């Protein structure tokens, strides 16, 4: 499979590993030359000297064998890394016609090779779950249950050297057991260079870090659940997780700091906080958003930044207290540190709703802090979530309540493309009598 990395990621990998491979190869070459020289000069020495040379010969052979094993192991580790990065980054393959084929990572179909039609790369993501406690509906706690999670189909196609298409379609069952199919993402992308890129369509609104990094496949993320602040719309998110519009984004490395940014213009909120406006905006106001992230060269693995989102929410005559527009401003910040198997994610947002009809300002805020450490195929982790909802906010209504959640878990990647997660949750939430909950999730990609 051909790989395509964003920005200068591949260059960084090469600069890091090539000197190490060169050193190992040089040492191996020296050992081989030494063996040849010893073999040539051995007849000129006495028996005692010959025994010494034989011992040295044996030592060099063993060292050469160890060096070769180390070189093979590091080459295998880099192969695994590139495999994972290709899936995580979901970059399109080059527009080279390919015959229809299947491999371990997805299905790739080359269409009409004679005319140079684009190739198509498909990846599926799914999960199956078991939950004991920790969930209420209609004021009542729900029984323990197995459940099918989302089945997501992610497709990428490179239409030309600079133009590509990406889509993500999710199949799932709702709480009422009805089946649902949703176009979660559909975007036409134009790549001018690392600094200036554009995408048009339905995207994940790039709030800080999580929503831009982790998508609908739970295989991408360490935990079974997304943060309380950033649940998907059908899970009760208080921020607009998806946006339909146009976005410019880019990346600029410098000697001191690498810069990442996103700015966008999109349809605003719907009548309900769980709505995404896909077809017809409800007013002439458009949502405006932006993210700026920095990665200092002095601290590899560190990334921090800020984000903002502004919109005017339309009135809803069917809901008491919603007879006027609501000005919405979301401001947030994030800090992440990913280095040497260590994961630290910190993110928070403040949501201001200025209600014109009620002449009141309602403030909701939320945050999460997650830490984890990869121990070969096991990754223990902990996350704290907090969501504090503005009292009497007419847009959220009575269903959105304060939550404080502690998550203790471990992820086991028993094979490269499948993992098992075991979690204990301590949940402090209005209406939930028993704070203890247990989650198990089997997640996979193919």
N, C-alpha and C positions, 0 to 999 in steps of 0.2 A: 504494500500500500504506500502511495506517495504521501508525504507529510508537508504541511505548510504552516509555519509558525508565525504568530503576529509580531510585528515590529522586528526587533533584533534579538528575539528569544533564542533562535537557533545559533546566532553568532555568539551569544553569551555562553551557551552550552559548549560550543566548540572551543572558545577561548579558555574555558575552565578545564576541559578534559584533555585537549590535544597535547599540552606540555607534559601531562602525567603519562599519557600513552607513549610519548616520545621517550621519556625517561626510562619507562619499563622496557621498551624495545631496545634502547641503547644498552641497558644493563644485560638484557638477554643476549645481544650481539657480542658484548664483551665476554660473556661466559662461554659462548660458542667458540670465539676466537681463542680463548684461553685453553679450551679443551683441545683444539687443533694443535696449538703450540706444544702443549704437554705431550701429546701423542707423538710429535715429531722428535722432541729432544730426549724423551725417556731413555733410549739406549745409551746415551752418553753419561748416565749417572750410575752410581753403585746401587746395591740392593737397598741400603738404608734410605738413600735419597729417593729411590724408586717408590718405596713404601710411603714416604712423605708426599710425593707427587700424586700417588694413587689416592691418598686421603683427601688431598686438595681437589683432585679431579672429582671425587665423590661429592664433596661439599658443594662444588660449583654446579654439579648436576642437580643436586637437591634445591639449591637456590634458584636455578633456572626454572625448575619445575614449579616452585612456589610462585615465582614471578609470572609464569604463564597462567597459572590458576587465577592469580589476582587480576591479570589483564582480562581473562575470559569473564570473570565475575563482574568486573566493571563494565565491560561491553554489554553483558546481559542486563545490568541495571539501567544503562542508558537506553537500551532497546525498550525495556518496560516503561521508562519515563516518556519516551517519544510516543509510544502507543497510547499512554494515558493522556498526554497533552493533546494529541490529535483529536481524541474524543471530547475532552473538556473544552477545548477552544472551538470545536465544530467549524473549522475553516473549510471552505469548499476545495475540492480537488481541482487541479489544473484542467482546463477545457480541452483535454486530449481525448479523442474518441477511444473508447474501451469496449471490448466485447462484453456481453452480459456475463456477469460472474457473481459469485457469492464468496465471502470470507468470514473470518471469525468476528469481524467488527461491524458488519452490516451488509447491505446489498447494494451493488453498484451496477448501473445499467448504462451502457453506451448506446446512444440512439443515432442511427444513420451515419456511420463512420465516413462514408463517402463525402458527405456535406459538412463534416466537422461539427455535428450537433453537440450540445453540452452533455456532460455526464451527470448522473444523479447519484448521490450518496444518501442512504437511508440508515437510521439508527432507531431502535426501539428501546424504551425504558419502562419498567414496570415495578410494582411492589405489592406485597401481600402482608397484611398486618393482623396483630391481635392486641386488643386493649382490655385492660381490667381496671375499671373505675376512671374517674377524672373527666367525665363528660356529662353535660346536662342538656336537656331539650325541653322547652315549655315548662321550665321550673322543676323538672324531674330528672333524677340521675338515671342514666341509661345502663342496661345490663352489660356484662362483659360480652365481648363479641369478636369473632374474626371478621375481616373486611377486605374487600378488594380495593386497592388504591388506584391511582391513575395509570393508564397505559398510554404512553406518549410516543408519537411518531415524529421524529425530527428529520427533516430533509434539507439537503444543501445541493445547490447546483451553480456552477460557474458558467455564466452565459458568454462572457468575453474576458479579456485580460483584466478589465476593471469593474465589470458588472456581475453581480451574483444575486441569487435568491435564496432565502432561508425561510422555512416554515416549521411550525410545531403544532400538531393536532393532538388533542387529548381525548381519550375515551374513558368514561367513568360512570359509576352509579351514584345518584344523589341520595340524600338522606331518606327520601320517600321511595327508594328502590327503583326509580325510573332511570333509564339509560340516557346518557348525555354525550354529545360530541361537540367539541368546541375548538375553533381556530384560535389558539392561544397567542401565536405569533405568526405573522406573515409580513415579510419585509424585503423590499428591493433595495440592494446596497450598491453604492458606487464608491470605489476606492481610488482616490486621486493620488494620495501618498500617505505616509504615516500620519501626517498632521491634519489633513483634511479628508474626511470621509462623510458620506451621507447615506441615510436610510429612510425609506418611506414606507409606511404601513402601520401594522399593529406590533408594538414592541413592549418589552418590560421597562417600565419607567425607571430610569437609572438613579434611584435613591441610593446614595452612598455606595455600599459594597455588596451586600447580600443579594438584592434584587437584580443587580447587573451580572452577578457571578453565578448564582444558583437558579436553575430554571425548573421545569416541572418534573424532571426525573430525579427522584429522591436519591438515586445512586451517586449523584454529584456531591451531596452534602454529607457531613459527618452524622448529624442527628436525624431522627425519624421525622420530627416536625420542624417547620419553619418558625422563626421567632414570632411571638404574639403580635408585635408591631407590623409584621410583614407577611401575615397569612394571605393566601390567595382570596379572591373576592368571595368564593363560595364558602370559605372558612371564616369570613367576618373581618377582613382587613379594614383598618381605619384609614389607610392611605390608598391612592389610586395606583394599584399594582401595574395595570396595563394602560397604555396610551395609544391612540390612533392619530398619527400626524407625521411630521417630518423632523428629522434629527441630524445634527452635525456632530461628529466626534473625531477625536484624534489623539495622537501620542507624540511627544517630542522629548527625546533624550538629550541631556546636556552633561557636562563634566560634573556638575554639583548635584543636579536633581533631574529626575525624569517627570514629565508633566503629562497627565491624562485629563481630558475634559469631554463633556457632553453638554450640548444646548439643544433645546427642542421647542416646537410649537405644536400643540395637539388639541383635539376635542377635550372639552372640560368634563366636569362631573355630570352624572345623571341625576334623576330625582332621588335615588337611593344611594347610600354610600357603597353598596355592593355592585352598582351598575358600572359597566364600561360602555361608553357611547361609541358604537362601531359604525353606525350608518348616518345618523342625523343628530348633530349637536342641537341643544335645546336653547341656546342663545348665541349672540354674535361674539361674545367673549371667548377667547381661546386660552387654554392653559399654557403657561410658559414655565420652563424648568431648566435647571443647569446644575452641573456637578464639576468640581475641580479637585483633583487628587494629585499629590506629590509623593515621589519616592526618592528620598535622599540617597546619594551614592555612598555617603559615609556610613550608612546603616543598612546593609543589604537585607531585604525582606520586609522593611518597614514601609508602610503606606498610610497616609492620612489625608483628609480632605473635608470639604464642606459641600452642601447641596441646598437647593431652594426650589420651591414649586409655588406658583400663584395661579388662582382661578377665581371666577365668580360663579357660585352655585345657584342654579335657577330656583325660583319658588315652587312649592308643591301645594296646590290648593286642597288636596285631599288629606293633608296632615295638619293638625292644629299647630299653630305657631310657625307655619312655613309659608306665610303669605307675602314674604319679601325675599330679596336676594341675600345671599350670604357670601361675604368676601372671605376667601380662604388663603392663608399663607402657611406653608410648611417649610421649616428650616431645620437642617440637621447637620451632623458631623460624624465622621467615622475614623477609626484607627485600626489598622490590621498589621500583624507581624507574622509572617510565614517564613520559617527558616529552620533547616536541619531537623525536620520532622515535628517542629513545634508550631502550633496554631493558636493565635490570639486574635479574636474578633471583637471589636467594640463599636457600637453604633447607637445613636440616639436621635430622636426627632421631636420637635415641638410644633403642634398644629393649632393655629389661631383661626377661630371662626367669628367674624364680626357680623352679627345678625342685625340687619337694617330694621326689620319690623319690630323686633323686641328691644332694639337699641342696647344690646348686650354683647359682650365679648366672652366667648367660651374657649378655654385652653385645655387641650389634651396633649399629653406627652407620653412617650414610651422609649424604652431602651433595652438592649440586651448586651451581655458580656459572655463570651464563649472562649474556653481554653481547652486544648487537646494536645496529645502527643502520640505520634506514630511509633509503635514498637513492632517492627516487622509487619505482620499481617493484622495486628491488633492496635486499636486506637481508643484508649480511654478518654473521656471528655466530660466537661461540666458546662452548663449554661444557666445563667440567671436572666429571667425576663420580667419586665415590669411594664404595665400599661395603666395609666391614670387618666380616666376619662373626665372631661369637663362636665360639671354638674349641670343638667338641664339643657345640654346641647340639642337643639331641635333636629339637626341633621342626622346625628347618630341614634337618637331616641333611647328608649329604655333597654334595648337588647344588648347594647355595648356596655360592658361593665368593667370595673377595675380587676386586674389580674396580676398576681405575683407567682411565678413558677420557677422552681428549682429542678433542673434535669441532670441526673447522674447516669452516664451510659458508657457502653463500650461497643465499638464496631469491629467486626471480624470479617476481613476480606478472605474468605476461605478459598476463593479462586480469583483470578484477575477481574472478571466481569460480573461477580456476584458477591453480596455481602449480607451479613446478619447483624442486626442492631438490637441490643437489649438495654432497656432504660427503666429507671425509677423516677417518678415525678412527684414532687410535693407542691400542690396547687392550692393557693389561697384565692378563692373567687367567690363572688356573691352567688348564693343559691346552691353552692356545693358543700355538702355536709362532711363528706369524707375527703380529706386532702391528699390521700395516697392513691397513686395510679401507677400501672405498669404497662409498658409498651414493648412489643416485639415487632420487628419489621424485617422481612426478607426483600432485598432490593437488587435489581439486576439490569443489565443492558445486553442487547444482542443485535 
